[in-house]
């Protein structure tokens, strides 16, 4: 993929993330999702450009759970990475993130409550759970 095409696809990702309030390009670094371009090894062992999206995820602190048996929840970095090749689609890449927009933007306490009720719940289903809490 040439540099012009890479910039075009990155623009698509930025536009989609901005629509959902996950990114505000040019407005500093205080937004839930950041993206970067990094050189990484691909499946064939070749160094190529990859797009990397990062955000904070909430998960069970497995160390404290396995050592003292107490379930606690902590932030951990989450990344979505894809090679920038002829098969890359910026909108599809962004969709994998925007489907979790409500989850990514939610407060830590709400995420923990969701995980306590839905141990294996998918972040994309978080808005449905949130609506059910309002109805109840």
C-alpha positions as CSV (number, residue, x, y, z in Angstrom):
1,X,0.0,0.0,0.0
2,X,1.5,3.4,-1.0
3,X,1.7,6.4,1.3
4,X,-1.3,8.2,-0.2
5,X,-3.5,5.2,0.2
6,X,-2.3,4.7,3.8
7,X,-3.2,8.3,4.6
8,X,-6.6,7.9,3.0
9,X,-7.4,4.8,5.1
10,X,-6.0,6.4,8.3
11,X,-8.4,9.3,7.6
12,X,-11.3,6.9,7.4
13,X,-10.3,5.4,10.8
14,X,-10.0,8.8,12.3
15,X,-13.4,10.0,10.9
16,X,-15.2,6.9,12.2
17,X,-13.6,7.1,15.7
18,X,-14.4,10.9,15.8
19,X,-18.1,10.3,15.0
20,X,-18.3,8.1,18.1
21,X,-16.4,10.5,20.3
22,X,-13.5,8.1,20.6
23,X,-11.0,10.4,19.1
24,X,-10.5,14.1,18.3
25,X,-7.6,14.5,15.9
26,X,-5.6,17.7,16.4
27,X,-7.1,18.3,19.9
28,X,-4.3,16.9,22.1
29,X,-4.1,13.4,23.6
30,X,-7.1,13.4,25.9
31,X,-9.3,10.9,24.1
32,X,-10.2,7.3,24.7
33,X,-8.6,5.7,21.7
34,X,-5.2,6.6,20.1
35,X,-3.9,5.3,16.8
36,X,-0.4,5.1,15.5
37,X,1.5,3.6,12.6
38,X,4.3,1.2,13.6
39,X,6.7,-1.0,11.8
40,X,6.1,-4.6,12.9
41,X,6.8,-8.1,11.6
42,X,4.0,-9.5,9.5
43,X,2.9,-13.2,9.1
44,X,5.7,-13.7,6.5
45,X,8.4,-12.4,8.8
46,X,8.7,-9.1,6.8
47,X,8.8,-5.7,8.5
48,X,5.8,-3.7,7.3
49,X,3.6,-0.8,8.4
50,X,0.7,-1.7,10.8
51,X,-2.0,0.5,12.3
52,X,-2.2,0.2,16.0
53,X,-5.3,1.4,18.0
54,X,-4.9,1.5,21.8
55,X,-7.4,2.0,24.6
56,X,-7.9,1.1,28.3
57,X,-9.9,-2.1,29.0
58,X,-11.2,-3.3,32.3
59,X,-10.5,-6.9,33.3
60,X,-10.1,-9.2,36.2
61,X,-6.8,-8.9,38.1
62,X,-5.8,-12.6,37.6
63,X,-2.8,-12.3,39.9
64,X,-4.8,-11.3,43.0
65,X,-7.6,-13.7,42.0
66,X,-5.2,-16.6,41.8
67,X,-3.1,-15.7,44.9
68,X,-5.6,-14.5,47.4
69,X,-8.9,-15.5,45.8
70,X,-10.2,-12.0,45.6
71,X,-11.8,-10.8,42.4
72,X,-10.7,-7.2,41.7
73,X,-10.8,-5.4,38.4
74,X,-8.1,-3.3,36.9
75,X,-7.4,-1.3,33.7
76,X,-5.2,-2.9,31.2
77,X,-4.0,-1.7,27.8
78,X,-5.9,-3.1,24.8
79,X,-4.7,-3.0,21.3
80,X,-6.1,-3.7,17.9
81,X,-3.4,-4.2,15.2
82,X,-3.7,-4.7,11.5
83,X,-1.2,-4.7,8.7
84,X,-1.5,-1.9,6.2
85,X,-1.6,-3.9,3.0
86,X,-3.9,-4.1,0.0
87,X,-6.5,-6.0,2.0
88,X,-6.8,-3.3,4.7
89,X,-10.1,-1.4,5.0
90,X,-10.1,1.6,7.4
91,X,-13.9,1.5,7.9
92,X,-13.9,-2.2,8.8
93,X,-10.9,-1.7,11.2
94,X,-12.8,1.2,12.9
95,X,-16.0,-0.8,13.1
96,X,-14.2,-3.3,15.4
97,X,-13.6,-0.5,17.8
98,X,-16.8,1.6,17.4
99,X,-19.0,-1.3,18.2
100,X,-17.5,-1.0,21.7
101,X,-17.8,2.8,21.9
102,X,-20.2,2.9,24.9
103,X,-17.9,0.4,26.7
104,X,-14.7,2.3,26.0
105,X,-16.2,5.6,27.2
106,X,-18.0,4.2,30.2
107,X,-16.8,4.7,33.8
108,X,-14.7,2.1,35.5
109,X,-17.5,1.4,38.1
110,X,-20.1,0.7,35.4
111,X,-17.7,-1.7,33.6
112,X,-17.0,-3.6,36.8
113,X,-20.7,-3.9,37.5
114,X,-21.3,-5.2,34.0
115,X,-18.5,-7.8,34.4
116,X,-19.8,-8.9,37.7
117,X,-23.2,-9.6,36.2
118,X,-21.9,-10.9,32.9
119,X,-18.5,-12.6,33.5
120,X,-18.1,-13.4,29.9
121,X,-20.1,-10.5,28.5
122,X,-18.9,-8.9,25.3
123,X,-18.2,-5.2,25.4
124,X,-20.4,-4.7,22.3
125,X,-23.4,-5.9,24.4
126,X,-22.7,-3.3,27.1
127,X,-25.2,-0.7,25.7
128,X,-28.0,-3.4,25.9
129,X,-27.2,-4.1,29.5
130,X,-27.0,-0.4,30.2
131,X,-30.5,0.2,28.8
132,X,-31.9,-2.8,30.8
133,X,-30.6,-1.1,34.0
134,X,-32.5,2.1,33.1
135,X,-35.8,0.1,32.4
136,X,-35.5,-1.9,35.6
